[in-house]
């Protein structure tokens, strides 16, 4: 079952998600897990035959605006 948060959004929409600031992350339901909060977040779905099997997530806990559209395209290509 899906939970709440950014990973669930990526799985449900089957679309990559790029968030530049901690404010954007919190607004969409990002929750702190572990010792540090993400300030930049990028997630792209892992799909097989159009069905999600997971999410590739990159995050930076030190800098906002760390990831850009090039990073999104690269992560999507890897996924």
HELIX and SHEET records of a PDB file:
HELIX    1   1 UNK A    6  UNK A   13  1                                   8    
HELIX    2   2 UNK A   22  UNK A   27  1                                   6    
HELIX    3   3 UNK A   69  UNK A   78  1                                  10    
SHEET    1   A 3 UNK A  17  UNK A  19  0                                        
SHEET    2   A 3 UNK A  40  UNK A  48 -1                                        
SHEET    3   A 3 UNK A  51  UNK A  60 -1                                        
END                                                                             
